[in-house]
């Protein structure tokens, strides 16, 4: 078989994935975001896009794998800026609500307080592949020719209810494509990227995003959040229980998704000049979004938040001729409004992941129904 004959099936498969991606996005666009539906979360105003990309310089790229009857997975990549992240690191902090998860790179971020690669989200068994791809991407950047250590940050949730997760269909090519195509602007939500096969509160979950902008009197800073939702509990919308049933620990007994108490990944970006300590505190507040929507960090949950600052004044160069570094930071008493922004944006991002997600059939005939918006309308009334 010639090289051309060998590569053709790959090209056809990739093309099919793109076609199906378009179909999923089109269907998601038929459903409103929470705010478009009339559901306003919190009191702070949003950024122009109400997305993590409202934080200047942040880029998001996604690849969706929606193939045959069993493949429902993908990749979502978040880039803090468009330059060489390894050489121009950003301060970062990570908070863990329940650690039943596989967040690669967490200990180095905790130790050094910096992020040196894109943050990539995917499914549980594709973590090694995604990390390998992030390393390839980083080593291949101009200026990194002598780099011999890379700390890839890769998070996951388990999409095995709808996806043939054991097939490990995510490849390095998919991860590199998500990073390469990352862009500023609107972010696709619902059953896309790393959220293609996830479920949330017994309904179809996925990718969601939101942002908040502080008033000028509080600094005028922006906080943006992106989530990958795959957890359970008792869904709460605007403070009111939507379902009386528990779609978390009791899901298996009810004949629902047995992994319904699974995980949530939260990525938080801000342009406020924060150090790693306060970014960890900011990440902790973003986790409140899970609780505010009815999650409770169950035994089987991997609930993580990764927060970073894009402020140029707090960037950390990989190498410097000076043994010291000076940075201007917000005082602790000025950080509370950012905490509120993170909690509000995370709550709305989780709701957006549900509002935008569409009914999805997957592995073994399993189905995740979309959140019934007619019932939500009745609840809001």
N, C-alpha and C positions, 0 to 999 in steps of 0.2 A: 504494500500500500504506500502510495506517495505521501510526502509531507502535506501536500494540499488536501489529499483525501482524508488524512488524519484530522486536520484542523476544521474541515467543513462541518462535522457534527457539532463541534464546540460553538462555531459561529451561528449555526441554526438555533441551537439551544439558547444562546445568549440573546439572539434576536427575539425568540419567543418570549423570553423573560421580560424583555423591554416592552413588547406588545402587551403582555399581560399587566405589566406595571402601569402602562397607560390606562388600561381598562379599570384597574383598581383606583387610581387617582381620580379618574373621571367619575366613578361611582361615589367616591368620597366627597367630591366637590358638589354632589347633589345634596349633601347633608350639611346643615349649618354648624358653625362653631357655637359654643355655648353663648357667647355674647351676642352673636347674630340672632340667636333664638330668643333673646330677651333676658338671659340669665347673667346678671352682673355680679361678679365676685369681688368682695372687698370694697374699699373706698378710694384707693390710689388710682390715678389715671394710667392707661397703658401707653406703650410706645406706639409709633405709627403702624407697625405691622402686628403688634401684640405677639411678638415672637422673640426667641433668644437672639435672633439676628438684628434686633433693635440695638443691641450693644455693638457699637461700631467696630468693624474688623472681624467679628465672629462669622464663620462660615459653616454651613451644614451641607453634607452630601449624603445621598441615600441610594442604595441598590436593593431592589425588591426581587425575590425569587418566588414566583407563583407558577409552578410547573406541574402538569399532570394533576393527579388526585391527592398527592401526598406531600409535595414540597411547598411549604408556606413559611418562609423565613427571609432573612435579609441582613443588611448592614446599615447602620447610621453612624456617620462620622461628624464630630464637632471639632472645628479648628479654632483656637483662640485668636490667631491672626494669620495673615497670608504669607508671612516670611518664614525663615528657618527657625522653627520653634525650638530645636535643640540648642542652637547657638544663642537664641534670644528667648530664654525661658520666662514663663509667667508664674507668679506666686499662686499657690493652690492649697486647698485644704479638703479633707475628706471626712465625712461623718457617717457612722454606721448605726442604723436603728436595730437591725437583726442581721447577723453575719452569715446566714445560710446562702452563700453566693460565692462567685469566683471573680472577684475584681482584681485583675492583674495589675501590679505596679503600686498597690496601696501602701506598702511599707516604706518605699523610697519617698513617695510624696509626703508621708507622715514624718519621715526623718529629716528631709531636706527642705520641704515646703515649696517645691517647684514642680511644674509640669513641663515636660520637654518633648512631648509628642501630641498628636491629635488624640482625643478621646473617642474610642470606637465602641459601639454597642452592637451586640449580635446575640446568637443563641448560646446556651450553656456549653455544648460540645464543640462549638467552633471557636472558643477562646484561644486555643493554641495557634490555630490557623491565622486568626486575626492578628494576634501578637506578632507572629512571624512576618506578616505582611507589613505591619507598622514599622518593624525593625528594618525591613527591606527599603521602605519608603524613606526612612530617616537616614540610613546609610547612603542612599543614592543622591541625597541633596548636595549641591555644590557647597563646599566648605566643610563637609563632614567626612572627607576622605581619610582622616586619621582617627575617626571615632571608633572606639572598641567596646563601649558599653552604652546600652540604650534601655530606658525604662518605659516600655509601652504600657499605656493605661487602657485596658479593655474590660468592659463590663458586659453583663449578660442577664437575661431571664430565660426560663425554660419554656420553649414553645412546643413541647412534645405532644400536647393534646391535639393540635391541628397539623403539626409538621413532623415529617419523618426525620426526627432529630438525630437518630442513630446513623442515618445516611451521610451526615456531615457534608451537606451540599454546598455550603459556603466555601469558596476558594479564595486564595490570595488575590486572584484577579478581581474578584468582586469587591474585596476590601480596598484594594488600590484604586479601583474605579470610584468608590464612594469618596475617598480622600481627594482624588484628582478632580472630580466634578463638583466638589464642595463650593458653595457660592453664598453670597449675601442675598438678602431678599426674602420673599415668602418661603415658608417651610411646609412641605406636604405633611399632612397629619392622618391619623387613623391607621388602616391596614397597609402600611408602607414600611420600607426599610426594616429595621430590627423589630418593628411592631407588627409585621405581616401576620405572624401566627400566634400572637399573644391574646390572652383573655383577661378580663378585669371585672370583678364583682359578678361573675357568671355571664357577662356579655362580652362582645368583641372589644378588646382593648387595642393598644397600639402606641403610636407616637403622638405626643401632644406638646404644645408649646404655648408660652404666654410671656408677657413682660409687664413691668411697672416702671414708671418714671417719677422720681421724687420732685416735689416743687423746688424752685430755685432757692427758697429760704432754707431748704434742707440739703442743698448741694446740687440739685438738678441731676443726680446720678440715675443711671438706668440699671435695672436688674432683669435679666432674661433667664428663662427656665425651659429646658426640654426634658421630657419624660418618656420612658419606655415602660408601659404599665402592663403588669401581668400578676396582679395580686387580688385578694378577696377580702371579705368582711361584710358589713351591712352598708350598702351604698347610701350615702347621705348627700342630698342635693339642696343647697341653700339652707342647711341646718335641719332639714326634714328627712327622715328615713324614706327612701324610695321603695325598698323591699324589706319586708319584715324577716325574710329568710336570711340565714347566715351563709354567704357564698364563699366562706373561707374554710375553716376547719371542718364544717359539717357538709361540705360539698359532695364528698364521696358518698356519704350516707344518703344524700338526696338524689343520687344518680347523675350528678353534674360532673363537670371537669374535676377529676381527682387531684389535679395540681392547682386548684383554684386558690390555694393560700400562698401561691408563689410570689414572685419578687417585683420590685420596682427600682429602676435606675433613674436618678435625677441628676441632670447637669445644670449648674448655675453659673452664669457669666455676669460680670458687672464691670463698669468702667470706673468704679470708685477705687481710690488708692488704698487698698487693704493689704496687710501682710498675711502670711500663712495662718497665723493664730486666729485672726478675725475671719478669714475665709472659712476655716473649719467651723467657726461659730455660725457663719452665714449658712453653710451647708446643713448644719443641724436644724436651723429654722425652716429650711426648705422641706425637710422631712415631715414638718407639720402638715404639709399638703396631703400626705397619705392619711393622717389621722382625721383631718377635717373632711375628707370624703368618705370616711367610714372604715378605713383599714386600721389594723392594730398590731402590725409587725408580728405575725404569727410564727409558730415554730419553724415552718418550712419557708419562711421569707428570707430573701436576700435584698434588704432595703438599704441602698447606699445613695449618698449625695456627694458629688464632686463639684467644688466651687473654685473659680479662678477669677483673677482680675486682669483686665486688658490694659489698665492704665500704663502708659509708657514710662512713667516716673518710677514704677516699682518693678519693672522688668529686671531679670537677673542674667547678665551675660555669662556664657559658659566659661570664658576666659577673660581676665582683666589684668593689666599691669599693676593695678593698685590692690593692696591687701585689704582695703576697707571699701565699704559701699554706703552711700548716703541715700536715703529715700524719705519723702514726705508722706506721712500716713494720716488717715483720719483718726482722731482720738476716739476712744471707746464710747464716750457718751454721744458721739455723732453717728454711731453705727446702728442704733435701734431702728430708725426709719428703714434702713436696708433690710433688717430682719423682717419687718412687716411686709416689705415688698416681696421678699423671697417666699414667705408663707402664702401670700395672696396669689402670686404668679404660679407657684407649684400647684395649688388647689385648682386654679383655672386650667392649667396645662393638663392635669389629669382628667378633668371634665372634657376638655377638647379632644383628648384621645378617645373618649367614649362617644362623644357626639359625632365625630367625623368617621368613626369606624363603621364598616359595612358588614353585613352578614357574610360569613366566610365558612365554606365547607372544606374539610381537609382530611387528614389521615384517618383511615378506618371508618370513613363516613361521619366522623365527628363534625358537629356544627356549632359555631358560636354566633348567636343572634346579635344583631345590632341593638343598641339601647333604644327602646321604643319611645320615640319622641312625643307621640300623642299622649302617652301616660305622663311624661315629664311636664307637658303643657298643663295637664290637669292638676298636677302637683303644685305647679307655680301659681295657678289660680286660687 
